[in-house]
Amino acid sequence: MSIQQLRNSHRKTSAIVHIEELLDAHHRKNIESIVKRMEGVTHAHFNETQHHLMIVGYDPKRTDSATILMRVRRHHLHAQII
């Protein structure tokens, strides 16, 4: 791990987004892609066995879980942070 990565590692946190709708693989990839492009988001992926849960890593100095949740809900999904 580089010095820069060590300096930035304390800035990362994660949120779990619970999506009520049953999404197929195509729609899950689409939502992941949308969230990954958000400023401050470091990663986003759905759980491999529980497809209604998306894990999102982000820098809390650049975004927050409420902003991530609003972006998901913009796509007419019923979602919440758990």
N, C-alpha and C positions, 0 to 999 in steps of 0.2 A: 504494500500500500504506500502510495506517495505521501509526501508531507502535506500537499494540498488536500488530498483525500482525507487524511487524518484531521486536518483543520475543519473540513466541512462535514465530517461524519456526525458530529453532535447536532447538526442542524436538520437531520432527517427524522421523519416520523412516518407512521403508517396509519391508515384508516381502512376499515372494512365497510364496503357499501353492500347492503342487502337489497337486491332487486326482486320484487314480488313476481314479476312476469317471468314466464318460462321462455328463455331466449335460445334460439338455435345457435350453432357454432358461428355462422356468418354474422349474426347480430351481436354476439358477444365480442367477436374480433372488431367489429365496427365501433362498439362502445369503448373497448380498450384503446383503440387508435385515437379516438376523440379525446379521451382523458389523458393519454400519453402526451398529446400535443399541447396540453395546458402548461402555461408558465409555472415553474416550480415543481411540477410533477416529475419524479425520477423513474417511476415504473408503475404499471397498472396491468394486472392480469386476473382472470377469473380462476377460482379454485378448480382444480381438475376433476374433483369428485362431487363438489357441491356448487353446481353451475349458477346458483343464484347469489354467490358471494364473490365480490371483486376486491382484491387487495390493492391498495393504492399507496405508494410511497411518495412523500413530498417534503419539500423544504418549507417549514412553517414561517420562515421569514418572507417567502415569496407567494404563498397561497395558504389556504386553510381547508378544513374538511367541509365547511358549509359551502364554499365556492365550488368544490368538486361535486358535492351533492346537487347543487343547482344545475351544473352542467349536465349531469346524468338525467335529471328530471326534465330538462328542456326537450328531451327526446321522448316525451310522453310515457315515461316509465315511473312506476311507483317505487321509490327507493328511500332508504334511510341509512344513516350511519349507525353501526352497532359496535 
